[in-house]
Amino acid sequence: MDMRRLVGRNVRRIRKDKGLTQETLAEVSGFSQQYLSDLERGRRNPSIVTLYELSQALGVSHVDLVQPDGES
């Protein structure tokens, strides 16, 4: 299981479920839109702190970002 891709898929799914664009999430989270784009494509290896901060911005548990999604 590639955790970078899993986290990226989860971030994208949750962001879209909440009706947020990458730009809006960037404003709320403090991360750049480019970073979020790379993250969602599995090109970034986020730290635990990053996962926590993204989960707070998305209004979900940090565990939701690393939960297996069945696509692995």
C-alpha positions as CSV (number, residue, x, y, z in Angstrom):
1,M,0.0,0.0,0.0
2,D,1.4,3.4,-1.0
3,M,0.5,5.7,1.9
4,R,1.2,8.8,-0.1
5,R,-1.4,7.9,-2.7
6,L,-3.8,6.7,0.0
7,V,-3.6,10.0,1.9
8,G,-3.9,11.9,-1.4
9,R,-7.1,10.1,-2.4
10,N,-8.6,10.6,1.1
11,V,-7.8,14.3,1.1
12,R,-9.3,14.7,-2.3
13,R,-12.4,12.7,-1.5
14,I,-13.0,14.5,1.8
15,R,-12.3,17.9,0.2
16,K,-14.8,17.3,-2.6
17,D,-17.4,15.8,-0.2
18,K,-17.2,19.1,1.7
19,G,-17.6,21.1,-1.5
20,L,-14.2,22.7,-1.2
21,T,-11.8,23.6,-4.0
22,Q,-8.0,23.3,-3.6
23,E,-7.8,27.0,-3.4
24,T,-10.3,27.3,-0.6
25,L,-8.6,24.5,1.3
26,A,-5.3,26.3,0.8
27,E,-6.7,29.4,2.3
28,V,-8.1,27.6,5.3
29,S,-5.2,25.3,5.9
30,G,-2.3,27.6,5.2
31,F,-0.8,25.2,2.7
32,S,-0.3,26.3,-0.9
33,Q,-2.6,25.1,-3.7
34,Q,0.4,23.6,-5.4
35,Y,1.3,21.6,-2.3
36,L,-2.3,20.3,-2.0
37,S,-2.3,19.4,-5.7
38,D,0.9,17.4,-5.3
39,L,-0.4,15.8,-2.1
40,E,-3.6,14.7,-3.8
41,R,-1.6,13.1,-6.6
42,G,0.6,11.2,-4.1
43,R,3.7,13.2,-4.9
44,R,4.2,14.5,-1.3
45,N,5.1,12.7,1.9
46,P,3.2,14.6,4.5
47,S,4.5,14.7,8.1
48,I,2.3,13.8,11.1
49,V,1.9,17.5,11.8
50,T,0.8,18.2,8.2
51,L,-1.8,15.4,8.5
52,Y,-3.1,16.9,11.7
53,E,-3.3,20.4,10.3
54,L,-5.1,19.2,7.2
55,S,-7.5,17.2,9.2
56,Q,-8.3,20.3,11.3
57,A,-8.9,22.4,8.2
58,L,-11.1,19.7,6.7
59,G,-13.0,19.2,10.0
60,V,-12.3,15.5,10.2
61,S,-10.1,13.2,12.4
62,H,-6.5,12.7,11.3
63,V,-7.3,9.0,11.2
64,D,-9.7,9.7,8.3
65,L,-6.7,10.7,6.2
66,V,-4.9,7.4,6.6
67,Q,-7.9,5.0,6.6
68,P,-7.8,2.4,3.8
69,D,-10.2,3.2,1.1
70,G,-10.6,-0.1,-0.8
71,E,-8.6,1.1,-3.8
72,S,-5.3,-0.1,-2.5
